Amino acid sequence: MTPNGAFTVGFILIALSVVEPGPRGAAALVALALAFAVIEVRGASLIALKRAAIVVLPLALFMGIVWVGLVGEAPYQIAADLAGTRTAALIYVAKLSGRLFFIVTVIQLVFLRFADLSPLQLIRALALPAPVKRMLGGARRALAGPGSGDAAAARRRDRAID
């Protein structure tokens, strides 16, 4: 799959997961993500799951402490001025954490698909307008920090992206 195809699949899966698809929709999204993982990433899928767990579990634990332990009710119950329950808060935390886990896993799967490419090669392979590619290359360079190369080398890299 081309980088554009992989990024498009990832974007669609993430966009669909944000709209709270319900149980059948969530099962379909997981099936699509699983198919992408099996076809495109294969064995590195476990790395994506492990990385997603490392990112999401501390946040889920923190949200559980706050919403279930301290607040004791879900945000929608607070907004509607209803009597809240810890069960509703736990369900809220579980749904939010599950959705975040899915999103992080999909992002990891997309980037692991192109793990053999350098960031510059990946940017080159994307079918994007030259200014967008330059911006992506510039963002990569800005993250490297000051003093990480001279201006002439930066201009050569920008020309190589075009």
N, C-alpha and C positions, 0 to 999 in steps of 0.2 A: 504494500500500500504506500502511496506517496505521502509525503509530509502533509500536504494540503488535505488529503482524504482522512488521515488520522486525526488531524486537528479538527476537521469538520465533524467527524464522528464523536470525538470527545466533547466538542461544544454542544452538539445536539443532545447527547446523553446528560450533560450537566444542566442544560436549559430545561430539559424535561423533568429532571429530578427536583428542580427548584420549585416547580408548580404544585407540589404535593400530589402525586399521581394516584394515591390510594393503593390498596393491597395488590390488585391485579396489575395496575400500571407499574408499581414498584417491582413486581416479579418479572414483568416484561423488560424493564430497564436492567435488572440484574442479569437476565438471560442474554440480552444484547451485549452488555459489558463482558460477560463471561465468554461469549462467542468471540468478541474482539480479542480478549486475552488469550484464548486458546489458539486462534488463527494467527495472530500477529506477534504476540510476545512469548508465548509458550511457557517455559520454565521460569522466566523472570517475573511471572505473575505473583509468585510468593513474595518476592522482594517488594513489589508494589503494595501488597497487603500488609507486610510488616512495617513499611514506612508509613502507611496510612494509620496503622494502629499506634505507632509511636507519636504521631501528631495528634490524633483524636482522643486517645484514652486519657491523657492528663486533663484535657479540656472537659471531657465528659464527667470525669471525677469532680472537677471543680464546679461544674454546673449542677451536678447532683448535690453537692454539699450546699450550694447556695439556694437552689430552687426547692429541693426536697427537704434538706435539713433546716435551713434558716427561714426561708420565706414560707414554705409549706403549702404553696398553691401555685398553679400555672399562671403565666402572664395574662392569658385570655380571661381567666377568672377574676384577676385583679381589675382588668380593664372594664369588665361587665359588672363589677361590684357584686359578684356572687360569692357564696361561701365556698372556699377552696378546699381541696383535699391533697394530701401528699401523693396519692396514687395518680391524680391528674398531673401533678408536677413531675412525677417519675416518667409518665408516658410522654410528656412534653420533652423532657431531657433525652429520652431514648430516641424519639423521632428525629429531633434535631441532630443528635450525635450520629445516628444512622445515616442521615442525609449527608452530613459532612464527611463521614467515612467513605461513602460512595463517591463523592466529588473528588476527594483527595486520591482515592484509588484510581479513578479514571484518568486524572492528570498524570499520575505516576505511570500508568500503563502507556499513555500516549508518548511520554518522554522516554520510557524504557524501550519503546519500539525503535527509537533512533539513537540508542545509547552508543552505537558504534560510530556515529558522526560527531564531529566537533561542533560547537555552537555556530561557528562561521559556515561550515558545510550545511548545517540544517537551515540557516537563514537563506543561503544561496538556493537551496532546493525548493523553498517555498515560492509559490507563484503569487507574488505580491508586487505592488508598484515599487519602483526603486526608492522613493522617499520613505516608504514604510520600512523597507529593508535597512536603509541607512539609519533610521530611528532605532530599530532593533539592535543593530550593530553598535550604535552609540550608547544605548542603554547597557549593553554588555560591557562596553569600555568604561562607562561611568561607574559601574559596580566594581570594576577592577581597582578603582581609587586613583588618586593623584600620583604622578611619578611612575606610572606603570607602562610608560612608553612615550616616545617622542611624537611630535605633531606630524612629521612626515610619514612615520609608520602608520599613524591613524588614518591619514589621507589615503595611503595605499590600500589599507584594509577597506575603507569606504568604497574605493573604486572597484575593489575585487568583489564586493557585494553586488554592485550594479551588474 
